[in-house]
Amino acid sequence: MSKDTTLTIRLNKDVKAHASEVAAGMGIDLSMAVNMFLVELTKANELPFVPTGKSNFPDIWNDDPKDIAAFNQQIGIMADGVSHGGENTD
């Protein structure tokens, strides 16, 4: 088994304080909680949870791909990503 090492991670102080309280409520410290998260991350090779809350992505990311393709065609952007001059100037 490998030796434990110290790693510095930058955290928002308010998030760290709240996370410490939550972890303490479960009977563990924040270091153990972070280690548990990292173990799960490496076992699954993905985040061990589904992120929730308001997305920072533009609404178009949630649109139907057919609608996006139709819009792109309307403004002159073909599948190659190049503008072909069909922008609507109305």
C-alpha positions in Angstrom: 0.0 0.0 0.0 1.2 3.5 -0.7 2.2 6.0 1.9 -0.2 8.9 2.6 1.1 12.2 1.4 0.1 15.8 2.0 -1.6 17.7 -0.8 -2.6 21.3 -0.8 -6.0 22.0 -2.3 -7.4 25.5 -2.6 -10.9 25.8 -1.3 -13.4 28.6 -0.8 -13.3 29.2 2.9 -17.1 29.4 3.3 -17.5 26.1 1.4 -14.8 24.5 3.4 -16.3 25.6 6.7 -19.8 24.3 5.7 -18.4 21.0 4.3 -16.4 20.5 7.6 -19.7 20.9 9.5 -21.5 18.4 7.3 -18.6 15.9 7.5 -18.5 16.3 11.3 -22.2 15.6 11.4 -21.4 12.2 9.8 -18.6 11.5 12.3 -15.7 12.1 9.9 -13.4 15.0 9.3 -13.0 16.9 6.0 -9.8 15.1 5.1 -11.5 11.8 5.3 -14.5 13.1 3.3 -12.1 14.3 0.5 -10.2 11.0 0.5 -13.5 9.1 0.2 -14.6 11.3 -2.7 -11.3 10.7 -4.5 -11.4 7.0 -3.9 -14.9 6.9 -5.5 -13.8 9.2 -8.3 -11.0 6.8 -9.2 -13.1 3.7 -8.8 -15.8 4.9 -11.1 -13.6 7.0 -13.4 -16.2 9.7 -13.2 -17.9 11.9 -10.6 -19.5 9.8 -8.0 -22.7 12.0 -8.1 -24.8 13.9 -10.6 -24.2 17.6 -10.3 -27.4 19.5 -9.6 -28.4 23.1 -9.5 -28.5 25.8 -12.1 -26.3 25.1 -15.1 -23.8 27.8 -16.3 -24.1 26.4 -19.8 -26.2 28.4 -22.3 -29.8 27.3 -22.8 -29.0 26.2 -26.3 -27.0 23.2 -24.9 -30.4 21.8 -23.8 -32.0 22.3 -27.1 -32.8 19.5 -29.5 -29.8 18.9 -31.9 -32.2 19.0 -34.9 -33.3 22.5 -33.8 -29.7 23.6 -33.4 -28.8 22.3 -36.9 -31.8 24.0 -38.5 -30.9 27.3 -36.8 -27.2 27.0 -37.9 -28.4 26.3 -41.5 -30.7 29.3 -41.3 -27.8 31.6 -40.4 -25.4 30.0 -42.8 -23.3 27.8 -40.6 -23.0 24.3 -42.1 -21.8 21.2 -40.3 -18.2 22.1 -41.1 -18.5 25.0 -38.6 -17.7 27.6 -41.2 -20.0 30.6 -41.9 -21.1 30.5 -45.5 -22.7 33.9 -45.6 -26.3 33.0 -45.1 -26.8 35.1 -42.0 -30.2 36.6 -41.6 -29.9 40.4 -41.5 -33.6 41.2 -41.0 
